[in-house]
Amino acid sequence: MDINLLRSVVTVATFLVFIGIVAWAWSGRNAKDFDEAARLPFKQDD
């Protein structure tokens, strides 16, 4: 296996992982959890 082929495979795999993370972050199923997490700094403890 040539080193350039290995580098290409790693680059493509990393790109696919990145696209997967972006898709997960923008998924509608996670919107409620992310909205709740965004409000945590403003939540006051009683």
Distance bins in CASP14 RR format, pairs under 12 A and 6 or more apart:
PFRMAT RR
TARGET T0000
AUTHOR 0000-0000-0000
RMODE 2
METHOD distances of the structure
MODEL  1
1 7 0 0 0 0 0 1 0 0 0 0 0
1 8 0 0 0 0 0 1 0 0 0 0 0
1 9 0 0 0 0 1 0 0 0 0 0 0
1 10 0 0 0 0 0 1 0 0 0 0 0
2 8 0 0 0 0 1 0 0 0 0 0 0
2 9 0 0 0 0 0 1 0 0 0 0 0
3 9 0 0 0 0 0 1 0 0 0 0 0
3 10 0 0 0 0 0 1 0 0 0 0 0
4 10 0 0 0 0 0 1 0 0 0 0 0
4 11 0 0 0 0 0 1 0 0 0 0 0
5 11 0 0 0 0 0 1 0 0 0 0 0
5 12 0 0 0 0 0 1 0 0 0 0 0
6 12 0 0 0 0 0 1 0 0 0 0 0
6 13 0 0 0 0 0 1 0 0 0 0 0
7 13 0 0 0 0 0 1 0 0 0 0 0
7 14 0 0 0 0 0 1 0 0 0 0 0
8 14 0 0 0 0 0 1 0 0 0 0 0
8 15 0 0 0 0 0 1 0 0 0 0 0
9 15 0 0 0 0 0 1 0 0 0 0 0
9 16 0 0 0 0 0 1 0 0 0 0 0
10 16 0 0 0 0 0 1 0 0 0 0 0
10 17 0 0 0 0 0 1 0 0 0 0 0
11 17 0 0 0 0 0 1 0 0 0 0 0
11 18 0 0 0 0 0 1 0 0 0 0 0
12 18 0 0 0 0 0 1 0 0 0 0 0
12 19 0 0 0 0 0 1 0 0 0 0 0
13 19 0 0 0 0 0 1 0 0 0 0 0
13 20 0 0 0 0 0 1 0 0 0 0 0
14 20 0 0 0 0 0 1 0 0 0 0 0
14 21 0 0 0 0 0 1 0 0 0 0 0
15 21 0 0 0 0 0 1 0 0 0 0 0
15 22 0 0 0 0 0 1 0 0 0 0 0
16 22 0 0 0 0 0 1 0 0 0 0 0
16 23 0 0 0 0 0 1 0 0 0 0 0
17 23 0 0 0 0 0 1 0 0 0 0 0
17 24 0 0 0 0 0 1 0 0 0 0 0
18 24 0 0 0 0 0 1 0 0 0 0 0
18 25 0 0 0 0 0 1 0 0 0 0 0
19 25 0 0 0 0 0 1 0 0 0 0 0
19 26 0 0 0 0 0 1 0 0 0 0 0
20 26 0 0 0 0 1 0 0 0 0 0 0
20 27 0 0 0 0 1 0 0 0 0 0 0
21 27 0 0 0 0 0 1 0 0 0 0 0
21 30 0 0 0 0 0 1 0 0 0 0 0
22 30 0 0 0 0 0 1 0 0 0 0 0
23 29 0 0 0 0 0 1 0 0 0 0 0
23 30 0 0 0 0 0 1 0 0 0 0 0
24 30 1 0 0 1 0 0 0 0 0 0 0
24 31 0 0 0 0 0 1 0 0 0 0 0
24 33 0 0 0 0 0 1 0 0 0 0 0
24 34 0 0 0 0 0 1 0 0 0 0 0
25 31 0 0 0 0 0 1 0 0 0 0 0
25 33 0 0 0 0 0 1 0 0 0 0 0
25 34 1 0 0 1 0 0 0 0 0 0 0
25 37 0 0 0 0 0 1 0 0 0 0 0
26 34 0 0 0 0 1 0 0 0 0 0 0
27 33 0 0 0 0 0 1 0 0 0 0 0
27 34 0 0 0 0 1 0 0 0 0 0 0
28 34 0 0 0 0 1 0 0 0 0 0 0
28 35 0 0 0 0 0 1 0 0 0 0 0
30 36 0 0 0 0 0 1 0 0 0 0 0
30 37 0 0 0 0 1 0 0 0 0 0 0
30 38 0 0 0 0 0 1 0 0 0 0 0
31 37 0 0 0 0 0 1 0 0 0 0 0
31 38 0 0 0 0 0 1 0 0 0 0 0
32 38 0 0 0 0 0 1 0 0 0 0 0
32 39 0 0 0 0 0 1 0 0 0 0 0
33 39 0 0 0 0 0 1 0 0 0 0 0
33 40 0 0 0 0 0 1 0 0 0 0 0
34 40 0 0 0 0 0 1 0 0 0 0 0
35 42 0 0 0 0 0 1 0 0 0 0 0
36 42 0 0 0 0 0 1 0 0 0 0 0
36 43 0 0 0 0 1 0 0 0 0 0 0
37 43 0 0 0 0 0 1 0 0 0 0 0
END
